[in-house]
Amino acid sequence: MRGGGGGALRFAADSQCGACLLSSARNGTVVHWPKGIQAKGELRTQFAHVIDVAPTILAAAGIPEPVSVDGIQQDPIDGVSMLPTFNDAKAPEVRETQYFEVMGNRAIYHKGWTAVTKHYTPWIPNVKPALDDDEWELYDTTKDWTQARDLSKEMPDKLRELQRLWIIEATRNKVLPMDDRIFEKLNPDIAGRPVLVKGKTQLLAGGMGHLSENCVLNIKNKSHSVTAQIVVPQGGAEGVIIAQGADIGGWSLYAKGGKLKYCYNWGGFKHFMIEGASVMSPGEHQVRMEFAYAGGGLGKGGKVTLYVDGQKDGEGEVGATLAMIFSADDGLDVGKDGGSAVSPDYAPGNNSFNGKVKGVQLAIDEAAEDLDHLLDPVEVIRMAMARQ
């Protein structure tokens, strides 16, 4: 905590994964507000949580919590302001209780006490135990903030008190019923989770980039097509037309040596490559990839067929696909592969299509079927505009 000079209120905190957070009693945070904090270089030990940051900023700015935004009623903010602690090291702790839950791992803080249970480690594919079989630990964080001494066996009544409080807080915050499935919940088709893209098609304009998977039509575990209207420059086509994912998984439609090419990156373990036979001439072309999903469950393979101007140009098999997710941070890019490279055919950063990508249509299921394998760009745009 620092003071002196001028400047705005700023927060900086270390970052930790959810599983680590549940077993950590303290995450360091720096608060910088020279105009509002007279104390210089002091420490504060009152418990606070990240949800307290917004209320603190509102309080510092003298702005009331918004009741509605653009006419939409807002849920009340759960956090509380940390302002009282800024200039008073002995200020009472305003946040007495905070629950935690990440992938079945649970914890609760209450008046200096912490109860925690580790359900499982997300990246280790062991069989998950029943939630009721998880073993809880108890710590007095006023004396043992490193959580070195487990008091659960010595103070079972205190542990039960905190476990009951966790149930109350979890119920209030809509954590229950607990569901520790991960991969099933990643797939909106299985989870029944609403997605941002409605319908069976999506039109993407040239230059769109870094679209997260929730913003893109879900093509996993189903037949689909990718159709792009491109302009090939003099000297031949080269570079990425559209790509989704990263070097740890995804797919890419691109040109190499003037030919159309498709790569399916299966989790970074194997690359399925399909290449067209013809060298595309300079000028405007429509290129298309059709993926006929084999079916029979999740993550199965399929047959890929490439078309240039409605004419079959190449085909090949993809032995397996990613059932749930391509990448957590590398999105979808039109006209380039903006993150780590999906295909080993090109390098990251310098792989943009050297011509022009006018637009790309993604389609799934029956919308991906086209007997002519050739779309009318005017009709595609008309249908997209009709859905606005």
URBELFEN-V779149 format. One record per backbone hydrogen bond with DSSP energy under -1.0 kcal/mol. NH is the residue of the N-H (numbers start at 1). CO is the residue of the C=O. If there is no record, write none. Layout:
BEGIN
nh: (NH | NH)
co: (CO | CO)
END
This chain:
BEGIN
nh: (2 | 4 | 10 | 12 | 14 | 21 | 22 | 23 | 24 | 30 | 32 | 33 | 36 | 37 | 41 | 52 | 53 | 56 | 57 | 58 | 59 | 60 | 61 | 63 | 69 | 72 | 74 | 85 | 86 | 91 | 98 | 100 | 102 | 105 | 106 | 107 | 108 | 109 | 110 | 111 | 113 | 114 | 115 | 116 | 117 | 124 | 126 | 133 | 134 | 137 | 139 | 141 | 141 | 143 | 144 | 147 | 151 | 155 | 159 | 160 | 161 | 162 | 163 | 164 | 165 | 166 | 167 | 168 | 169 | 170 | 171 | 172 | 173 | 174 | 175 | 186 | 191 | 192 | 196 | 202 | 204 | 206 | 208 | 211 | 215 | 216 | 224 | 225 | 226 | 227 | 228 | 229 | 230 | 231 | 232 | 236 | 239 | 240 | 241 | 242 | 243 | 244 | 245 | 246 | 249 | 250 | 251 | 252 | 253 | 254 | 255 | 256 | 258 | 259 | 261 | 262 | 263 | 264 | 265 | 266 | 267 | 269 | 272 | 274 | 276 | 277 | 280 | 283 | 285 | 287 | 288 | 289 | 290 | 291 | 292 | 294 | 302 | 303 | 304 | 305 | 306 | 307 | 308 | 309 | 311 | 313 | 314 | 316 | 318 | 321 | 332 | 333 | 334 | 335 | 346 | 353 | 354 | 356 | 358 | 360 | 361 | 362 | 363 | 364 | 365 | 367 | 368 | 369 | 380 | 381 | 382 | 383 | 384 | 385 | 386 | 388)
co: (31 | 34 | 32 | 30 | 28 | 17 | 18 | 20 | 21 | 12 | 10 | 2 | 33 | 33 | 1 | 49 | 50 | 52 | 53 | 54 | 55 | 56 | 57 | 58 | 72 | 69 | 67 | 82 | 83 | 88 | 109 | 107 | 105 | 102 | 117 | 100 | 115 | 98 | 113 | 96 | 110 | 139 | 108 | 137 | 106 | 121 | 124 | 130 | 131 | 116 | 114 | 112 | 139 | 140 | 140 | 144 | 138 | 151 | 155 | 156 | 157 | 158 | 159 | 160 | 161 | 162 | 163 | 164 | 165 | 166 | 167 | 168 | 169 | 171 | 170 | 182 | 187 | 188 | 214 | 362 | 360 | 358 | 205 | 332 | 212 | 213 | 291 | 363 | 289 | 361 | 287 | 359 | 285 | 356 | 283 | 233 | 255 | 351 | 253 | 253 | 333 | 251 | 331 | 249 | 246 | 265 | 244 | 263 | 242 | 261 | 239 | 259 | 237 | 256 | 254 | 274 | 252 | 272 | 250 | 270 | 265 | 266 | 264 | 262 | 260 | 313 | 258 | 232 | 230 | 228 | 307 | 226 | 305 | 224 | 303 | 301 | 318 | 292 | 316 | 290 | 314 | 288 | 311 | 286 | 308 | 306 | 306 | 304 | 302 | 299 | 211 | 243 | 208 | 241 | 343 | 335 | 238 | 231 | 229 | 204 | 227 | 202 | 225 | 200 | 223 | 364 | 365 | 366 | 376 | 377 | 378 | 379 | 380 | 381 | 382 | 385)
END
